[in-house]
Amino acid sequence: MQPSSSGGWPAELARLEAEVGQAADPVARARLAGLGEPSASRVLRRIWESRRGVQRLSPYIMRMAEKEAMQRNAEGIPTACSAAHIRASTQEDSVPGPFYQDNAPDGQMAFGGSNLARIEPVSPVHRHIPSRLPCHESPVRTDACIVPDIVEMEVDSPLGSNSPGLQNHSPFSGIFSPRANSGAGCLERHMSDSPPRALTPSPVREITKHIQQMDGPSGRVGVSRPTCVEARNALRATTASPQMLALGELEFVRALIHLASSYSKKIEEVLDDVNYIRNLKLLPMDVFESEIWNKFGNKYAPATDRRKNLDWDPNKTRLYHCIVEKRGDSIATVFKGPYVENTRNYLQKIVGDDNVLIVKFADIPDLINNTDRFSIYCQYYSQVANDVHKDGGKEEKQKEENKRQKNKKVSSSVRCYFIRMESKWERDYPYKLAGYTIGQARRLFMHINNAPTVAKYLSRFALILSKTITLDVDLSKDEYGNIIFQDGEPDGEPLILTDGTGLISVDLATKCPIGDGITSKGHQHLTNDHPLLMQFRMFHNGSAVKGTLLVDKRLPSETIHIRPSMIKIHGDENSVGEESFNSLEIITTSNRPKRGYTSKFLIALLHHGRVPAEYFLKLLRNVLEDVNKARHKPRNSLEVAFNHADLDDSMSARMILSGIQPEDEAYLQSQLALMTKEERKGLKQGRIPIDECYNLMGTTDPTGSLKQDQVCVILDNGQLSGKILVYKHPGLHFGDIHVLTATYIDGLEKIVGNSKYAIFFPACGPRSLADEIANSDYDGDVYWVSRNPQREEPWIGRIKLKKTEQNKPQDYSESELESQLFCEFLKARFTPSHVMGTAANCWLALMDRFLTEDISKSEREDVRMKMLDLVDIYYLAVDAPKQGDKVISNPGLVTIPKKLMVAKYPHFMELGSERSYHSTSLLGKIYDEVTLQESETDPSINIVPLSCFMKEEVSEYYKRHWTDLYREYLRESSKLCNLEDKAEINAGFRELYQDYKRMLYKAEEFEHSTREPFDLFKEACAVYQVVYEHVMAQPEKKVSKCGFAWKVAGRALCQLYTLKNPGETALCSFSVLEAAFNKRRIASD
């Protein structure tokens, strides 16, 4: 909540003093008075946004006031003359942390370059700004300099996919996980010998006309100024509408909420009162959002697009989306957001959340079956770069039916990232990328121009889109200091024995956060000091490095060893003194393995390797028996609840641990029924838990003592010994399963300490052992390890793809390269390859036939050879996007010959009855046995509310209040259920429940609430009573309707239930309990 400006800065100061519980001394008050009204207000607003971190108010005011005065003096503007109320970042230059420390970042942005017709003035004050570009350029030429204001940065294919073999592979799909922290590297001086900005037309400069006509967020750090005075004046060549100028006075997020709420209507059509817009800027965000929605949002935007969960935690990431689609003869845009996430990628850390727009291009329905659709897409969407954006406001596009259709049109995960390069608003500077061309801006991250091909250009630059956490490491030292680039390896060779793994000193490893701050609850290391292995990205003086880092106690402090094979983009040797963003970013770490499972592919390969079918069927029956007990036995219930904790945020597990029995609570019964259904669904697809099975991140032996067929595996109790199987999903070749000897390495603890959970491969032999296993390496790949030794010969590719001559990025001019990159994006978006998924499906169908007993010897050999060919095609398709080899059905490129295609598939693949036959193989038997149990009718659930909650006396106010809120929830939830996009439905419900949690707890969660417990428990019981009384009164009593009470008040209800029931209790960390339970469960297998 912001302070009001009514009464001037003394009133704002009074509110601040009341909030922090301190009074400003007379010296601080005098300093504020000397700044003048506007500057004093700015200072107090900055402090207000960081008020929770203020320990001594008066010194903090003095420091912020001094900073304000210095900033004004440096710009040649008297402090008291600044008329704009600007909310700048609260981060001090000397304080490390995220770029965004305020609760509501200031500023607005203009995405993309613009034509002169859309430029408007913003401030009566014209500053003389130091120019980094020649000031003799004409205004027209200078305006052309901002044409490349948008830059598209395509994303890599996602890691951690459940079934990579069946996914369309694209270098532009979404990416990884963990939690973001501080940004890296401050831009402090100009790029050496920076050439003037040339005419570099962006392929998408027109897509954000709305945003181009307002201002953008302040650069958080850095002092780089944009172009010369003539260039800045050219940005203001045409007057904008009063409404757009008024929007420019708001924070960016507020301006975007205006635009998202108006849908595709022009803001001038929606609002004609400029003062109304200006009066909104001091409203708290929840009041602001409700006001906008009630004023015009509910008239134009679908209810499902409303963003009510505006979480202003500075550690949270805000995402802004834009949908570009063809409507009639024009191209229209729809803005959405902000969406809140817990993770942040490196690009967002550097430029700021408010400077990144995620753009999706919609399908054109009439072109779905058009053979020439790609050229037509290029024709329409390339016009975005040349034509003036038209809103299409005359069309009826606010209907829910259109909304549902649009969900289908943009369902592709392929998306483009656009960043702000310039702005038309004075307060948006200093900004890190100001004054740079697109090419120069990219060089700040890495010297991507050194990529050997356009395909490598795309895949390597996508490294900045990995979601990471920043490690606090000084990367300013070169090879004469502590950053060492090790030589002696065969750089560039395809079979490097240590491909992807480096070393890190213990002191740096201990800086890596422990717990769920890395990626997710599923990626934790529970060691006492530091992880054994870290997957990382490093950006250093123009070089881009990826791989893993192994802890090595032998290294001196602050040391990282990087092998040449890990350097994916080399920095220019003659770039000494050139600016770059340097950082060490952690993606994930080695962690205690969860319970291991099989897959259809793995079962088929193991069964071919003479693991009997009865072994798997026995495992299956044992699991089915445990699943059927889940509703009655606490241990089985808890196992199922932990296995599917992501379905209900662990609420079922919390209910069981609080003492609630499944047979006593209908909602718990229904959740366990849903979870057991999910368990059976996984079993049908071959996902069977198997004993002594682990998933471990791989690295190389730092001692060099392992022989070619040996590995070292470290688990909870130390190093394993004996024969083991090693496999990597989704390997298809018979030899992708290796039988190896787990070997004890004497003295390994002297190198890695007590760190655990990894598999070490030998660094000897003619070929990397990882490369023999599904074409893997050591840059973060996870390997399946089990004790069940059977083996085939390793995979060696039989089909060699004919290499095609590819253009290098250096072969294009800057404008041509931008067009080529955008063309590659459109190809990935609208002509995706299905070769990889089709090859995997055909392979599995042939393997099903191969495992059938009634197959002749000659047919078996024919099937085997076809499978080997499909394996080669599959692995070529996996790597083709990174190598630049196309995997579409064009002559001479990667395709699947007709002789390898199958006409029908086994029924367990669930590809439709008309395309299926009934399989009698092991996989078919597994599917049928699970299906038979699924067909059994689940017992009906009788709703009987828990008496301890229903008998609790609660106030009538609470009952009426939550009755109204529950009715509101029912209306909102019914709208969400009409959506087609499952991910959007889930996100909408998460936000909806979080809204009601805040209303109940006055905090994000029960554990963070400062409310008096007795009163909070009373209100939680009111929620329970309202919901269950409503459900019981309905003719059709749906258990699912009870979920609101547990999703909103569940944690408080669990605590109250424990207190109300006799018996001893123990305080225990939930994550520790879950980990201990999983560990015991694995051991008991």
N, C-alpha and C positions, 0 to 999 in steps of 0.2 A: 504494500500500500504506500502511496506517495503522499507527502504532505501537500496541503493546499497552499497556493500562493496568496490567498486572501490575507491582507494585513502586511504584505511584504516579507522581506527576509527575517525581521524580528519574530514574526508569527511562525515562520518555518523553523527558526532556531528553537522557539519555545516547544514546539512539537517534538523536535529532535531531542531536546533535553529531557522531556517527559518520557520518551521512548527508551533512552539509554540510562536514565536514572542519574545523570550528572548535569551540573550547571557549568556553562562556559564562563571563564573568568573575564574580567573587564578588558584585559589585553586582547584576548581573542575576539571579543565583541567589537573593539575598536578597529581591529584589523579587517573584519568583515565590513564595517561601515566605510572604511577607506577604499574598499574595492568598488563600491557603487552597487546599486540595487540588482542589476542583471547578473553581474559576476558573483556577488554574494549568494544569490539564489542558486547559481550553478554549483558553487562550492557545497552548499548545504544539501543539494540534491544528490551530489556524488556521495557525500557522507551518509545520507539517509539510506542509500542503496547498499552500503557496506556497514550499516549500523551494528550488526551483530558482532562484527570483528573489532569494534572500537573499544579500547580499554581505557584510554585517557582522552577525553573529548577535547579539551582546550589545546593540547599540543597537536592533536590531529587536525583541528581547524586551522591552526597556524601553518602547518605543513601544506595542507591543501590550498590555503589562500596564497601562500608563496608560489606554489606551482601555477596557480591560475594567473597570478600577476606576471610571472616569467613568460608564460605562454602568450599572454596578450602583448607584452613588450616585444617579444621576438617577432611578432607579426606586424608590429608597427601600428597597433590599434590601442587607443586608450582603454583601460579596463572598463571604465564606466560607460563607454560608448557601445559596447556589444549589446544588441537588442535581443538576440535569440536566447531562449532558455534551453540550453543544451545539457543533456544528461550524458556525461562522458563516463568512460570506464573508471572504476574505483581502484583499479590496480596501480600501485605505485611502481615506479621503475625499479626500485631496489627490492621489491617483494616478489619472490618467485611464485608462480601459480598460473592458473588458467588465464587466457586473455580476457575472458568474460568473468568478471567478479561481481558485476552488478546483477540485480535481480531482473532487470528489464533493459537490455542493451539499447543504447540510444541510436539515433541515426537511421537513415533509410538509404537505400541503394538504387542505383540505376543499372540494371543488367543490360549489357550490350551497348554497342554504339548506336548512334542515332543520326537521322537526317536533320538538316538545319530546321526543317519545319516543326520539329518536336522539341526544340531547345528553348528553355525559358530562364529568365533571371530569377534569382532567389533572394538576394540580399542587396540592400542599398549600399553596403560597404564593399568597395572593390579593392582588394588587397594586392599589393605588389608582392608577387610570389617568386622566389628564386626559380629560375628555369633550368631544366636539364636538357632542353631541346633548343635548337637555333630559333631565335626570336624573329628572324627575318622571314619566316614562313608566312605565307598569306593566310588570312582567316579561313578560306575554303580548304586549303591544304591542311591547316591545323585541325579543322573539323574532321577531315578525313583520318586524322591520327587517332580519333576515338572510335573509328569503325570497328576495330577488332576488340571492342570492349567485352565481348563474350568469347569464352574459350570452352570448347567441349573437351571433357576428359572422361574417357570411357573406362568402365570398370572391368575387373578380371572376373573369371568364372568363380562361383562361390566355393569356399572350402567347407568341408564337413558335410557335404551332400550325402543323403542317405543311400542313394543309388546312383552314383555317378555314371554307371554304365548305361543308364536309361535316360540321362539328361541331355538336352541339347547343349552342346558346348559352345560357348561364346566368350570372347574376351571382354564383353561388355556387361556381363551379368553382375548381380550384387555381390558384396563381399562379407568378410569375417566379423569378429566380435570385439573385444574387451573394453573396459572402461577408459575414458579419456582423462588426461590430467593436464598438465601445463603445456603451453605451446613452447616452441623451440626457436632459438635464433632471432635476434632483433636486427632489422635492417637499419643500419646507422649511417651509411655513406653511399655515395652514388656508385653505380656500376662503372668500372673503369672502361674508358673508351667506348661508352655506350653510343651506338649510332642513332641518328635521328629516327623517329618513328615513321615508317613508310606507310603507304597506302596498302593496308592489309585487310581486305574485306572479309568480315566474318560470315560464315554461311548461315548464321541464325541471328543476325543483329536486330531483326524486327520483332522477335517473338514476345517481347515484354514491353509493349508501348506504355501500358499503364504504369509500370514501375519506372520506366525511363523518365517519366514526367514528375518524379519526386526525388527526394534526396535519399542518401544511403548511410550506412553506419560508419561511425568514425573509425579511422584506423586506430587500432588499440595501441600499437607501439610502432616506432619507426619515425623518421623525420623526412622521408622522401616526399618532395612536392611534385605536383603534376607539371604540365607544360607551361610555356611562357604566358605572359599576360594576354597576348593576342589570342592564344589558344583558349584560355579560360573564358575570355569574352565571347569567343565564337560559340562556346557551349551555351551561351545565353542569348542567342541571336533572335529567338522568337519567343513571344510571351505565351506562357501556359495559362490555362483557365484558372480562375480564382480558386476553384475547388481543388485542383491539383497543387497549387501553391499552398493551400491550407493543409493538405495532406502532408506536404513536405515539412511541416512544422512538427509532425508527430514522430514518435519512434517508428522504426521500420516495421516492427511487428504489428503495431496498431494500424499503420497504413495498409499492410497486407491483409489484415482482417477486414478492413473496409472493402478492398478489392475482391477478396474471396466471398464476402457476403453479398456483393453486388453481382456475383457470378460473372457473366459476360456482358452485363450492362455497363455502359460508360458511367463513370462516377458523376458526370454532369447530368445524366438522366435520372440518377437516383437521389442526389442531394443538390439543392439549389441554395441552401443557407450556409454560407461560408463560416459564419460565426458559430453555427452548430458544430462544425468540425473542430474549430479551434477550442471550443469549450469542453471538448472531450478529453483533451490531453492530460488533464490532471486527475481524471477518474481512476480509481483502482481498477486493475485489469478485469476482475470478475464483473464489476459493475459496467465497465466499458463494453465488454463483450455482450452482455445482456442488452445493453442499450442499443448497440448496433443491430443485433439480431431482431429485436422488437421493432426497431425503426424501419428497416427495409430488408434485412437478411431473410426473414421468413417469407417474404414475397417473391424473392428471386432465386435463392439458393436452396438445394435439397437439404432437408433437415439432417440427413446423415453426414453432410459436409460440415456441420457446425462443430467448431473446436471449443469445447467448454473446459477441458482440462488444461488450463494454462499454468503449468508448473514452472515457477521462476527460480528454481534451484540453479545457481550458477554452474554447477557441475553437470547439469543436464544439457543435452544437445537439442537444438531446435532445427527442424528440417522444414524447408519451404518447397512446395511442389508446384509444378506448372504442367498442364496438359495442353498440347498443341494438336488441333484437329481441323480437318477440312469440313466446312459447312457451306454448302452451295458452291459458289465460286470464290469464296474467301477462306482465309486461314484464321481461326479463332483460338484464343487462349483462355484457359480457366485456371485460376490460382487456388491453391489449397494450403491449409496449414494455419499456424505452425503445428507440426507433429513433434512430440517430445520423446527423446530416447536417452538411454544411459551411456551410450558409446559415442565416440567422436573419432573421425579419421584425421590423418595428418594434414590434409588439405584444409579441413575446417579449423584445425588448431592454428594454422598459420594465417589464413585470411579472415577467419571469423565466421560463425554460423550464418550471420545475416548477409554475408557476401556470397553465399552459395545457393544456387537454385537448381533443383533436380527436375529435369524436364523429360517428359515422356511424350512420344509422338504416337497418336492414335491410328489404328487401322482405318482405312477407308472401306466401308462395307461393300461397296460395289466392286472392289478389286480383289476380294478374297480368292476367287478362282481364276483371276486373270493371269495368263502366262507371262505377260509383260508388266506385271505390277510393280516391279522394282523401279523401272525407268519412270513409271507414272508417279510413284512416290517421290522420286528425286525431282521430278518436274514440279510437283506441288510444294514439297517442303523446302526445296532449294529456293523457291520464290520468296520464302520467308526472309531471305537475305536481301532481296531487291525490292519487294513490294511493300507498300505501307500497310501495316497491320490493320485489319478490319475486324470489328467486334462481332458482327453478325447479331446485333442486338435485336433486330426485328423478328428473329425466329423465336418460336416458343420452346425454350430449352430448360425451363425450370421444373418440368414435370418429372415425377419419380420414374416414369417409364423410360424417359431419355437417360436418366441417371443410371438405371440398371443396364441399359444398352451400352453406355459409355464405360461401365466397368468391364464389359467384355472386350471393348475395343482397345483398352490399354492394359490388358492383363499380362502382357509380356514384361519380364523382369529387366529387359534391356532398357537402359536409360542413359541420358547424357547429363554431365555436370557442367553448369555454366557459372562462371565467377565474374564478379564486378571487377572491371579494370579502371574505369574512370567514373566520376560523378559530376553532376552539374551543380552541386551544392557545396558551399564554402566549408561547412562544418564537417564534411566527410574527409578532411585532410588534417593531419598527415595520414597516409594510407600506404601500406607496404608495396602495393603493385602500381601505385600511381606513376604515370610517366613511362611505363614500360610497354613495349609491344608484347604480343602474345608469346613470341619466341623468347624474348628476354625474360619474361615472367616465368616461363617454364624452366629456364636455365637457373633460376634461383633455387628450384627444388633439385634439379639434376641437369647435367649437360646432355639432355635427351637427344640433341642433334647428332650425337655420336652413335646412336643406335644403328645397327647394320641394315635393317629393313624397316619398312613402315609397320609391319606386323609386330616386330620387336619394339618399335616406338610405342605402339599402343599398349602392349602388355607390360612393358617396363614402367611407363609413366603411370600406369594404374597402381603401382606400388604405393603411391601417396594416398590411395583410397582404402588401404587396409586400416581397419579400426584397431587402434593400438593404445597403449599407455606409455607415456614418455618417461624414460629413465634419466635421472639427473646425472648426466655424465659430461665432463668437459671434453669436447671434441676439437678444441682449438690447437692441439698439439699434433705435429706431423711425425714422420718416421724417425726423427731425431729425438722425439719426446716419447710418449707412451702409446700412441696409436701406431701399431705396427702392421704393415702389410707383408705377410710372410711370402717368400718366394721359394723356388725349388720344386713347385708342383707343375705338371704339364698343363699350363694354362690353355683353356680352350679345347682340350682333348675330350672326346665324348664319353670316355670310360674312366673318369677321374675317381680314384679310390676314396677320396675324402670329400666328394662333391657335396657342398652345402653346409659343412660344419666347421666352426671355428672355436676359439677358446676365449674365456673371459676370467678375469681375476676375481677372487672371492669378495673383495670389498665392493666391487661394482655389482656383483650378483646379489649381495645382500640388500641393495637398493630396490630390487624388484619386489613389488608389493605381493603380499601373501594373502590368499583368500579369494573371494569372488570378485575382486577388483580387476582381475586379469581379463577374463572373457565372460564367464557365466558361472552359475552355481555348479555346473557340470565340469568346469575346468578349474579345479583348485589343487594346489599342492599343500599338503598339511605338514610339511617339514618344519623344524624349529628355527631354521636360519635362512636358507636360500634354496631355490630350486636347483636341480641338477642340470637342466637343459632348458634353454629359452629360444623360442622362435622369434625372429626379430627382423626389422628393416632398419638400415642405417643410411643416412644422407650426410655426406661429408665432402665439402669442397667440390661439389659437382658430381661426385660419384654416388651411385646407388648400389647398395649391398643388401642381399637377402640371404637367409639361411638360418642356422641354429648356432648357439653359443654354448659350449660345454664349460662348466666350472672347472678351473685348474688352479689348485693351491700353489703350484710351482711358479706361477707368474708373479711378477712384481705388482704392486698396487697400481690401480688405475690403468690396467693394460687389457687390450683386446687384440687377439690375433685373428686376422682375416686372411683367408686363403684366396688366391687369385680367381678361382672358379666361382667364388661368391660375389664377385664384383660384376654386376649386370650392366651397369653403365659406367664407363670410365670418365673421370673429369679431365678436362683439357690441361695439358702440361703447361701451356702458356697463359693460364688464367690466374696467375698469382695476383692477389689483391682484389679479385672479383668477388662481389657479394654472393653468398649462398646461405640457404637455410640448413643448418647442421643439427642433427638430432639422432638419438638412438631410441627407436620405438619398439616396444615389446608387444607381440601379438598374443602369445600364450606360452605356457610353461609345461614342463613335464609334471604329471600329477598322478595321484593314486588311481590306478585303473578301476573302472567300474566293472560290473559283471560282464563277462564276454558272451557274445552271441554268435551263432552261425548265420549264414545267408543261403539263398538258393544256389548261388554260384559256388560257395564254399562246400555245401553239402554234396553237390554234384561232383566236385573235384575230389573230395575225401572218399566218397563212395566208389569213385573210379579207382582210387588208390587203395582199394580193398578194405576200407572201413565198412563193416557189414551194415546192412539196412536195419537190422534189428537193434543195433546200438542207438541209432537216431530215433527209432520208433519208441524204444524204452524211455529215452530222455523226454520225448514228447508226452508220453502218457504220464510220467511223473509230474511234469509241469502242469498238465491239464488237471491232474488231481489236486495240486496245490491251488490252482486258480479257482476250482470249484469250492474249495474251503474258505475262500477269501471273505465270504459274508459271515462266517461263523467263528473262525479262530483268529484271535488278535494278531498272532505272528504272521499268518498268511495275509490277513487284511493289511497289516502294516507293510509287508513286502510289496504288495500290489500298489499301495498308496505311495510308497517311496519311488517305485518304478515309474509311476505316472504323475509325479508331483507337479510337473509343468502344466497339467490339465486344470488344476484348481489351486495353484500357488501353495501347494502342500497343505491345504486346509483339511483334507480327509485325514492325513497323517496327524495333524494337530488335534483333531477331534478324537482320534483313537488314543493318542498319548494322554489326553486329558481325562480319559476314563469312560468316554461315551462308547457304548456297545453298538455295533451295527444294527442289531435287531431292535434297539430302542429308538433309533433316530432314522426316520424315513429318508431324509436327504442323504445321510451317509450311506445308506443302503443303495440308493440310486447312483451315487457317485462310484461306489465299488462295482456296481453292475456295469457302469459305463467303462470303467477301467479294465474289468475282466474281458469285456468285449474287445477293447483295444489289444489286450494280451492275446486273445485268440486270433485277432486279425493278423498280428505279427507272426504268430505260429503258423498260420496258413501260408505265409510267404517264406517260411523256413527260418524265421528268427527264433531259434531255440537256445536257451541258456545252456552252456556247456561247462563242465568242471575244469578246473586248473587252466583257465583260459584268460588271457589278459591282452589289452590293447596298450601298446607302449610306443612312445616316440623314439625314433632311431637316431643313432650317432655313430661315430667311429672310435675305435680303440685308441686312447691317447698314449698307451704304453707301447703299441706296436707288437705285442706278444701273441695276439690271437692268430691262429692259423686260418687257412682258407675256408674250412668247414666248421669253424668255431665262432660262437658268439658269447657275450656276457650279458646276463639279465639280472638287474637289481630290483628286488621287490621289498616289501616291508621287513622281511626277516633276513635280508642280505642277498647274496648272489646264489642263483640256482645252479644246479649241476645235473647233467644227464641229457638224454636225447629230447629234442623239442621240435615242434613244427612251427614254421614262420611263414606268414602269408600277408599280403596287403590287398585290401579290398580296392577295386573290384577285379582282381586278377582273373583272367579267363583261361590262361594257358595251363596245360597239365603240369608244367614245371614251375608254375608260380608258387606252389607250395614246396618249401624246402625243409628237409630234415637236417637239423644242425645239432651240434653238441654245445650245450650250455656249459661254459668253462669258467672256473674260478680264476680271477686275475689277482695274483699276489701283489699287494701294495697299492691296489687301486684306490683304497680309502685315503692314502697319502696324497692323492691327486684331487679326488672329488669330495673328500670328507665323508660325512654321513648322509649325503644326498642320495635320493632313491628314485626309482621308477623310470627306467630307460632300458633300451637294448643296444649293446655295443657291437658293431660289426667290425670284421678285420680290415685292416688297411694294407692288404697284400693280395697277390694273385693277378691274373691277366685281366680281370674284369671286376668291377665293383659288385659285391654280393647283392646290394640293394637293387642295382640295375637288372640283375637276373630275376628279381621278384617284382613282376608287373611294372617294369621300367621305372623303378622308384629311385629316390635319392635321399639325402640326409638334411633337407632344408625344412623339416617339419613333418615329414610323412610319419604316419602312425601305423604300426605293424601288429598284426594278430599273432599271438604267441600261445602255443598249446603243447601239451605232452601227449602226443599220439603219433609216433613217427612212421610216416609213409612218404615216399618220394618218387617224383618223375624227373626227367632231365630238364634243366632250366630252359626258359624261353629264349630262342634266338630268332630274330625276325627273318622270314623267308621272302616276304614281299617288300621290295624297296621302291619307294616313291621316287619317280623321276624328278630331279631337282629342276626348278624353273628359275630363270633369271629374274630377280626382283629388284625394283628400284629402291635406291637408298633415300632416306629423308633429305640428304644433301643434294639430290638430283632435282628437287623442287624448289621453287621460290617460296617465300613465306606464305603468300596468298594461295599458291597452288597447293602447298602442304595442308593448309587449313581446309581447303575444299576436298582434298583427298581423305583427310581424317574424318570429315563429316560424311563423306560417301561410304567409308568403311563402317561408320556407325549405322547408317541407314541399311547397309547390307546385313549387319548383325541383327538389326531390329526386324526387318521385313523379309529377309530371305535366310532364316536360320537353317543350319544343317541338321539333318536327322540321321546322318550316317552312323554316328557313334551309338545312339540308342537302337537303331535298326540292327546294327551288327551284333549288339549284345542280345537282343531278342531272338535273332536267328540262331545265334550260338546256343542259347539256352534250349531252344526247340530241338536243335540237332543233338545236344547233349542228352535231352530226354530220350530221344530215340536211341542214342548210343548206349544208355544205361538199361534199355529194355532187353529182357532175356531172350526174346524170340528173334533177334536180329542175326542175320547170317554173317559169316566171317568177312566175305567180300564187301558186303554193304557196310559193315562196321568200319573197315578200313577207308572206304569212300567217305563215310560220315566224318571220320577222324581228320582226313585231309581237308575237308571243307571247313571244319571247326578251326584248324590251324590257320587257314587263310583268313577266316573271320577275325581271329585273334590279332593277326597282323594289321588288318584294316582298322580294327577297333583302336589299337595303340597309335596308329598313324593319325586317326581322327582326333584322339585325345590331344596330341601334341601339335596338330596342324595349325590351329590358330596362332600359337606362339611362334611357329616357324614360318608362317606366311603361306603354308600350303592350304589351298582351298578344299573344303570338304563338302562341296555341293555337286550336284549332278551335271558337271560340265565335262566335255571330252578331255581326256588326259589328266584329270585330277582324281582325288580320292573318291571312289565310288564302290558300290557293292555289285559285283557281277550278278546277272540273273540266275546263274547256276547255283549261287550261294543263298539265294532267297528261298524262303519256305512258304508254302501255300497255307498251311494251318499250324496253329500253335497249341501246346498242351493247355488243358482247361485251367490249370492252376495259375496261369499267367493272366487270366481274367481279361482277355482281349475281345470278348464278344462270342456268343454261341455260334454265329455263322462262320467265324474264323477259327474255331477251336475243335479239338478232338479230345476224348477222354483218355488221359494218361494213366498207365498202370505202373509207371516207374516209382521209385522211392518218393520223389517229390509229389507225385500224384497221390500216393497213399497218405502222405502227411497232410495234404490239403483235404482229402476226403474225411480223414479221422477227426480233424478239427471241425469241419463243416457239420458232421454228424452231431457233435455236441452243441454246436451253435443252434441247430434246428430245434433243440429241446426248449420248450417254452419256459421263460424266466418266471419265477413265482411273482405274483402280484405284490405290490408294496402298500401296506396299510399305513396311512398317516396318523400317527398319534403324537401330538406335541409333548415335549419334555415338560413334566410338571414343575420342575424347579424353576423354569423360566416363565411358565404361564401363571404360576401362583404369586410371582413377585409383584408387589404393589408398585405401580408407576403412575406418574401424574397424568392427568387428562391432557395437559398441554403437550407432553411428549407423544401421547397417542394420536392426537389430532395432527400434530406436526408431521409425524412419520406416515400417517395415513395419506396426507396430501403428497408427501414426497414419493411414497410408493406408487400412487396413481400416476404421478409424473413419470416415474421410472417405467411403468408399464407402457405408457405412450411412446417414450423414447426408444425402448427396447423393440417394440413392434416395428418401428421404422428401420432400425438396424437390421432386423431379420429379413427385410426386403432386398438387402444388398446381395449381389452375386459374388463379389470378391470375398473369399473366406478370411483372408488376412485382414482386410479392412473391417469385416464384422468383428473379428477378435480384438482388433485395436480399438474399435469404437466401444465395445463392452468394457475393456480395461479402463478406458478413460471415464466411462460412465460410473463404474463402481468406485473409482478413485475419487470422483466428485463427492459421492455420498459418504465415503470414508472421512473426507476432510470435514464434512458437515458434522459427523458424529464425534470424531476424535479431536477436531481442531488441530490436526496434524496429519502427516502423510500416513501414519500407521499407529496402531494401538500403543506400541512400545515407545513412541515418541510423544505421546500425548501428555500434556501438563494438567489435564483436567483432574478434579478430585475423583479418585477411583470409585467411591460409593455412588456418586451421581452418574458417572460414566456407565457403571454396570446397570443402573436403573434405566438409562436411556437405551442401552443395548437390549435389555429385556423388552422395552417398548417396541423396538424394531422387530424382534422375534414375534411378539404377540400380534402386532399389526399384520405381518406377513402370513403367519399360520392361521389366524382367524379369517383372513381373506380367502386363503386356499380352501379351508374347511367349509366355507360358505358357498363354494362353487359347486354346480352339479357334477362337473368333471374335475375331480380333485387331482391336479397335476403336481407331482412331486417336484418337478423342475422349477415351479413357481416359488418353492421354498428357498431356492438358492440365494435370493437377494439378501435374506437375513444373514446367511453365513458368509457370503462374499463381502458384505459391508461390516457387519458386527461380529464376525466369526471369532477373531482372536480374543476379543473381550469376553464373548460367551464361553469360550474354552477355559479361560482363566477363572471365570465365575463358577463354572461347573466343577472345576477342581477344588475350589474353596468351599463349595457347598456340600461336597461328598466326603465322607470320612476316609481316613487313611493317610499315611505319610506321603509327602511329596519331596522331590529333590530338584534343585535348580540345575538346569543343564542347558548348554548351548544346543540349539536345534541342529546346526550344521555338524557339530561334533557327534551328536546322537545319530544323525543320518549316516555319517561316514563310518562310525563304529558298527552300525547295523549292517551296512553294505559289506564291510570287511568280514564280519562274522558270517554273513550269508554266503560270501564267496568261499570261505574256509569250510563251511558245512557242506558245500556241494561235493 
